[in-house]
């Protein structure tokens, strides 16, 4: 299954890069892929709680590592 994230934009945050603030998002992906997204969200939430890099407002990206579905890199 091709992983897709769909959404309804709220406003443009950065026109140069086309970055949008989303009002709502939907996921169309396998259960395994959805678990990767959930793992990513938990890691970023833990950073926020611990005062780590995410607490400064720096955004994080979900990136598969070398095509492996079982690992994610937060960059």
N, C-alpha and C positions, 0 to 999 in steps of 0.2 A: 504494500500500500504506500502510495506517495504521501509524504507528510505535508500537511498544509495547515496554515493558520490563517483564518479569515477574520475580518473585523470591520467595524464601522468607525470611521475617523471622527474625532472630536475637533481637532485643529492641527494645523501644520506647526511643528515645533522647530524644524530646521529645514528651510526651503532648499538650501544647497544640496543636502543629502536626501531630501524627501522624507525626513523623519516625521512620523505622525504620532500624536497622542490619541490613543484609541478609547472610544466610549465603551466598546464591548468587543470581545474576541471569542472565536469558536475554534476548536481543534478538530481536525479530521486526520487521524493517524491511528496506527496500531496501538494496542495496549502497551507493548514494550516501548514504543516511542513516547507515549504519554507518560510512562514511568520515568523516562529520561528528563522530560520537562519538569515533572514533579521533583525529582532529585535536585535539579538546578534551582528551582524555587526554594526548596528547603535550605540549600547551601547559602543562598543569598540572604534569606531571612535570618539564618544563624549569624552571618557576618554583621547584619544590621544590629542584632541583639548584643553582639560582643563588641561593638564599636569598631569593627574592622573596616576595610576599604569601602564597602557598600554604604556605610553610614555617612560617608562624605558626599553622597549624591552622585557618585560616579556610576554610570550604567554598566551592566554586565551583559555579555552575549552568550547564548547557548550555542556551542560549536561541537559537532561530533569530532572525535579524534581518530584520524586515519580510517574513517568509515566504520569504526567499531561502535556498535550500538549500545554496548554495556558501559561505556565511559563517556563523561562529558568534561569539557574544559570550560572554566569560567574565565573569560578574558575581559 
